[in-house]
Amino acid sequence: MALRKRKIVLGVSGGIAAYKAVELLRLLTKERATVYVVMSANADKFVTPLTFEALSGNPVYHQVFDSASSSLMEHIRVAESADLLVVAPATASTIGKMANGLADDALSNLFAAFRGPVLIAPAMNDGMYANPAVKANIETMKGRGVEFIEPEHGELACGTIGPGRLVAPEILLEAVKRQLSLKNDLSKFRILVTAGPTHEPLDPVRYITNPSSGKMGFAVAHAARDRGAKVTLISGPTRLAVSEDVRFFSCRKASEMNELVHKQLPSCDVLIMTAAVGDFAPEQIEKEKIKKKGGESLVLKLVPTEDILLNVAEWKTGQFVVGFAAESENIIQSAIEKLHNKKLDFIVANDISAPGIGFQSDSNQVTFIDKEERIEQLPLLPKREIADHLLDRILSLISPADGRG
Ligand SMILES: Cc1cc2nc3c(=O)[nH]c(=O)nc-3n(C[C@H](O)[C@H](O)[C@H](O)COP(=O)(O)O)c2cc1C
């Protein structure tokens, strides 16, 4: 039952080992995972979609230009909230597509759109596996944070002996569990996370905001959930899907987020504030849409919003509080000042001026700073991995006795 409530997308491509994917699907469903199968263009030459449909109890995505009910959009929506994409077996051809961003069948389309963790189990003839292009494709994907399960050495379907055989379904199942970090090491903790931007309205249609996508906070919430924590997520407007087993509150303005944090704080042990809360809001919200008056300028008076972190310093009753500092200059110094001024236990600093990281991006490069001003700089990593590193650090700083759940 270890995979209860986990949503897994199982990608199957056209290799002789596709029959092992059937067994893997059976093992996953036996552990109560919800599995959606996605097939490459040639996978149905080896196993029929009907087999996967019957065993998973869910529609199988195998044709891009399919009927409306099993359209690409529908499957991408399913994949958005999946915890893991596991591709087993992965052919040389499918690996090549995935490494190079090609999307011409159901599996490669879904992979291209998928943002969560990916586990790939290659299986192919030993000559193919030794091919420099295949090797380079695998290395490219590893460099992007994709996990691989090395194939076994053994007798291959083509009659030769060498590396290339798909590992046993039981080993794949273990790898899935490992990848989902079913460590349960946070099961004693109640974790409150804030995420996303805030919207400060000017009039019924306009508002002041920032480019925060919410991805960091959602990654923290889902990582904590995967490790057994009871998670509550408070988020400003985002386009992200939240898992059913995370308590979720949505809000718009900084004042609403402030109120929600105030209400939820007493029932948490750890608060992780990743939200990019607006610092200023229009003093007055116009009832009607503001009209342009010829060439006249519009002067807006902005007033400071609620400083949620500062309020938390007043409200907290022993919670471990983590702040995020998105800075564009004097990154470390500004973060250290924020850590002390807002009486935080820990701060995560990131440089929003660096291209390709931070807001909107799936990766980030951050620096951890604790109360003793010990600094740990992380490399560029997917946000989900940063989330797990952060949770590891928090866990090392709070004694298990702090858990009240
Ligand atoms: C009987 C048979 C077995 C095959 N087994 C493999 C295999 O194990 N690994 C592989 O990479 N390709 C294998 N191939 C070749 C792939 O099926 C072929 O490259 C195909 O284009 C892969 O398409 P797909 O990745 O869209 O499923 C096999 C082909 C045949 C006819």
The ligand as a Gaussian input file, in Angstrom:
#p B3LYP/6-31G(d) Opt

LIG

0 1
 C       11.268000      -7.536000     -32.289000
 C       11.853000      -6.172000     -32.052000
 C       12.400000      -5.879000     -30.832000
 C       12.959000      -4.623000     -30.581000
 N       13.494000      -4.370000     -29.344000
 C       14.055000      -3.169000     -29.130000
 C       14.620000      -2.872000     -27.862000
 O       14.623000      -3.680000     -26.940000
 N       15.168000      -1.646000     -27.667000
 C       15.186000      -0.697000     -28.676000
 O       15.712000       0.401000     -28.422000
 N       14.634000      -0.952000     -29.848000
 C       14.071000      -2.147000     -30.116000
 N       13.527000      -2.415000     -31.352000
 C       13.513000      -1.335000     -32.329000
 C       12.414000      -0.362000     -32.057000
 O       11.159000      -1.031000     -32.050000
 C       12.403000       0.748000     -33.076000
 O       13.575000       1.547000     -32.918000
 C       11.201000       1.637000     -32.972000
 O       11.284000       2.651000     -33.927000
 C       11.077000       2.256000     -31.603000
 O        9.958000       3.074000     -31.581000
 P        9.416000       3.766000     -30.293000
 O       10.573000       4.247000     -29.512000
 O        8.529000       4.856000     -30.822000
 O        8.618000       2.777000     -29.547000
 C       12.960000      -3.649000     -31.592000
 C       12.387000      -3.938000     -32.817000
 C       11.846000      -5.190000     -33.053000
 C       11.245000      -5.474000     -34.391000

